[in-house]
Amino acid sequence: MERPLLVYTTFPDAETALAIGEELVRARLAACVNVLPGMRSVYAWKGAVERGEEVVAILKTREGLADSLAVALKQRHPYETPIILRLATSGADADTASWILAETGG
């Protein structure tokens, strides 16, 4: 069975994250997108240290969709260089894994 995959990214606000998340779920590239508002970031960007408010989004998908999901995310993302981190999973509950695979066409 193909393994579930979590993808971590950030957005400038919850509405953007939810809108893009819904597009990715409707396209069956993700089974679910969790949006966590209220994050404050300190980051290096083009030689300067910046601060900003963002939201975290965690996308639940499957390993076989990692590249397609990254392409779709980059096409829709408002950031010049969006953070896209693939987080491999282990020990997923069988029912959870089956649901993710079913909702993403696996």
C-alpha positions as CSV (number, residue, x, y, z in Angstrom):
1,M,0.0,0.0,0.0
2,E,1.3,3.5,-0.9
3,R,2.2,5.5,2.2
4,P,0.5,8.7,3.3
5,L,2.6,11.9,3.1
6,L,2.3,15.2,4.9
7,V,3.3,18.4,3.1
8,Y,4.1,21.5,5.2
9,T,3.7,25.0,3.8
10,T,2.9,28.5,4.9
11,F,0.6,31.2,3.5
12,P,0.2,34.9,4.2
13,D,-3.4,34.5,5.6
14,A,-6.0,31.9,6.4
15,E,-8.4,32.8,3.5
16,T,-5.6,32.2,0.9
17,A,-4.6,28.9,2.5
18,L,-8.3,27.7,2.7
19,A,-9.0,28.8,-0.9
20,I,-5.9,27.1,-2.3
21,G,-6.4,24.1,0.0
22,E,-9.9,23.6,-1.3
23,E,-8.7,23.7,-4.9
24,L,-6.1,21.0,-4.1
25,V,-8.7,18.8,-2.3
26,R,-11.2,19.2,-5.2
27,A,-8.4,18.2,-7.6
28,R,-7.8,15.1,-5.4
29,L,-4.2,16.1,-4.9
30,A,-4.8,16.2,-1.1
31,A,-7.4,14.5,1.1
32,C,-7.4,17.3,3.7
33,V,-5.7,20.6,4.4
34,N,-5.3,21.8,8.0
35,V,-4.9,25.5,8.3
36,L,-3.3,26.8,11.5
37,P,-3.5,30.6,11.9
38,G,-1.6,32.8,14.2
39,M,2.0,31.9,13.4
40,R,4.6,34.6,13.7
41,S,7.8,34.0,11.7
42,V,11.3,35.3,11.7
43,Y,13.2,34.4,8.5
44,A,16.1,35.3,6.3
45,W,15.0,36.6,2.9
46,K,17.3,38.1,0.3
47,G,20.0,39.0,2.8
48,A,17.8,40.5,5.4
49,V,16.1,39.2,8.5
50,E,12.3,39.7,8.3
51,R,9.4,39.2,10.6
52,G,5.9,38.4,9.6
53,E,2.5,36.8,10.4
54,E,1.6,33.7,8.5
55,V,-0.5,30.6,8.7
56,V,0.7,27.0,8.5
57,A,-1.0,24.5,6.2
58,I,-0.5,20.8,6.5
59,L,-1.6,18.8,3.5
60,K,-2.5,15.1,3.8
61,T,-1.7,13.3,0.6
62,R,0.1,10.2,-0.6
63,E,3.7,9.7,-1.7
64,G,2.9,9.2,-5.4
65,L,1.3,12.7,-5.6
66,A,4.3,14.5,-4.1
67,D,5.6,16.0,-7.3
68,S,2.1,16.8,-8.8
69,L,1.0,18.4,-5.5
70,A,4.2,20.6,-5.4
71,V,3.7,21.8,-9.0
72,A,0.0,22.7,-8.3
73,L,0.9,24.4,-5.0
74,K,3.6,26.5,-6.7
75,Q,1.2,27.5,-9.5
76,R,-1.3,28.8,-7.0
77,H,0.9,30.1,-4.2
78,P,1.3,33.9,-3.7
79,Y,4.9,33.6,-2.4
80,E,7.8,34.0,-4.8
81,T,9.4,31.0,-3.1
82,P,6.9,29.0,-1.2
83,I,8.0,26.6,1.5
84,I,7.1,23.1,0.5
85,L,8.4,20.4,2.8
86,R,7.6,16.7,2.4
87,L,7.2,15.0,5.8
88,A,7.3,11.2,5.4
89,T,5.0,9.3,7.8
90,S,5.5,6.0,9.5
91,G,3.1,4.0,11.5
92,A,-0.1,5.6,10.1
93,D,-3.4,4.2,11.4
94,A,-4.7,1.8,8.7
95,D,-8.1,3.5,8.5
96,T,-6.4,6.9,8.2
97,A,-4.1,5.7,5.5
98,S,-7.0,4.1,3.6
99,W,-9.0,7.3,3.7
100,I,-6.1,9.4,2.4
101,L,-5.5,7.0,-0.4
102,A,-9.2,6.7,-1.3
103,E,-9.7,10.5,-1.4
104,T,-6.6,11.1,-3.6
105,G,-7.5,8.4,-6.1
106,G,-5.0,5.8,-4.8
